[in-house]
Amino acid sequence: MSVLYIMLPVALLIAGTAIAAFIRAAKEGQFDDLETPALRMLPEDDGAGDPDNPR
């Protein structure tokens, strides 16, 4: 039972920190553009540097 006196405040502190970090990130615009990062990994590949496909 005495472990609850330690674990409950620690759990609330961790949850509060996570919520504060989320609110700060949302205010700074971290979640504004959700499409561009996914498209950034699909660059136009012209084949340069490919030894099997010389130009």
Contacts in CASP RR format, 6 or more apart in sequence:
PFRMAT RR
TARGET T0000
AUTHOR 0000-0000-0000
METHOD contacts of the structure
MODEL  1
MSVLYIMLPVALLIAGTAIAAFIRAAKEGQFDDLETPALRMLPEDDGAGD
PDNPR
25 31 0 8 1.000
47 53 0 8 1.000
47 55 0 8 1.000
48 55 0 8 1.000
END
